[in-house]
Amino acid sequence: MQISYDRKADALYIRLRTGKFGTNKEVEDGVVLDLGVDGALLGIEVLEASTRLSPDDLAEVDIKIPLDLAAASA
């Protein structure tokens, strides 16, 4: 998983997995889901992110993984 913010485009992107892109679906004004050819969710794009999130939200990302998942990937 990767989270990135493009200041120039004012877009936040959360890449959940890699895969062949199929289509996208706007679920709310400015919130777009990228779907793979198999329908799997590949990523989430948030447009005009600075109007939806505070600078503190954009500057800090806290990822929490359940202990059993973290141990399984080690």
N, C-alpha and C positions, 0 to 999 in steps of 0.2 A: 504494500500500500504506500502511496506517495501523495503528499498534500503540497500543492504549490500555489503561489499567489503572484500574478502578473500585475504589477503596479500600473504599467502603461495601459493595459487593457481593462484594468480594474476587475479581474476575473480570478476567482478561486477555483481550483480544480482538485478533486479528490479522485485519484486513480486507484481503483480497488483491485484490479487484476488486468493482465494483458490478454489480448485476444483480437480476433479479426472483427473490426468495426462493421456493424450492420446498419444501424439507424440511430437517431436520437429522438427523444420524446420530451417536450417541454411540459413539466408537471405543474408548474406555477410560473407566473411571469418572471423570466430571468433565471429560472432553475431548470437545468436541462440534464436529462439522464442519457448517457451513451450506452447503447446496447450492442452486444455482439451479434453475429449472424445466427447464433444459437439461442438468442434471447437473454443471455447472461448479462448482468449489470457490470459494465466495465468501469464506469466513472460517473461522477456528478460534477457539473459545472454550475457555479453561482456567478451570474453576471451582476455588475454594479455592486460588487461585494462590499465596498467601503460604505455604501448607503444601508447595507443590511447588517454589517458587523462593525464593531468598534475597532479602532487601531490596536487596542490591547488584545482583542480576539484574534486579529490577523497576525499579531506578533508572537503569540504563544499557542503552541499546540501540545496538548497533553494526551498521550496515548496510553490506554490501560488495556492490558491483555490478561485475561483470566490465567491464573497460575497453571492450570492443567494444559492450556494451549501453549503457553510459553515453554513449559517443560517438554512438550511433545516435539517442538520445533528445534530443540537443542541437540 
